[in-house]
Amino acid sequence: MSRGKKLYEGKAKILYEGPEPGTLIQHFKDDATAFNAKKKATLEGKGVLNNRISEHVMGHLTRMGIPNHFIKRLNMREQLVHQVEIIPLEVVIRNVAAGSIAKRFGLDEGEELPRTIVEFYYKDDALDDPMVSEDHITAFGWASHGELDEMVAMSLRVNDICSGLFAAVGIRLIDFKLEFGRQFDEDQLTRVILADEISPDNCRLWDMATNEKMDKDRFRRDLGNVTEAYAEVARRLGIMKENQVLTDTNEAGK
Ligand code: UDP
């Protein structure tokens, strides 16, 4: 599969031109960043695990009728995706208090929220991704009212589906972040689809029995065993066998 020129390099992923118009290749790096890239590290094998976990979750969402950019995995680090125009918002869905919401409102981490809460952040590193209201989003034209409604409806469905997917393997989905994009058809009509990735890099995942963290908080909070925790998520989801190690050269894992 031919890989075109590099279009964008982010903190954890690179996007290349895809083999056909309207497609991109999404490459998962081992780089980890937190606190708006103030903390950085390379975690060997993380990209391989996130590629596989995101493939698994996006594939499941496709089967459940959630339109998303995932087409197919190409190799250990890359997947073919539909090209979209990214909507400059991070949509955070929360079931349980943790991270910034716990801090902001003085809640105990692990406290069940009265109901699922959806928040929006404007994607801008220079501004530190500020939290924004629906009125900011439509007034500044980041998304239309219709797009916003679609994003919220899709986010809540993704939450239900993923909460079930993870609960079935003993993992609690505490919160997660989604990104959406506009996909254009030949007539330039657009539809909003889910983009980016769904992995322990952008979800909080706690072991149901022990509350042990199995996500990027292990890196943010220096808890150690980061990739080991990601590998355990992959193992529970049935992506990896008990003693298997996923590496770039492990053809069996292709
Ligand atoms: N999140 C993310 N990217 C960001 C900010 C947050 O993927 O730039 C995810 C994070 O992993 C968590 C959820 O969104 O699952 C909520 O994060 P929170 O607002 O609590 O921020 P944090 O405590 O991570 O700074």
Residues whose N, C-alpha, C, O or C-beta is under 5 A from the ligand:
A	BS01	UDP	V92 A98 G99 S100 I101 D175 F176 K177 D201 N202 C203 R204
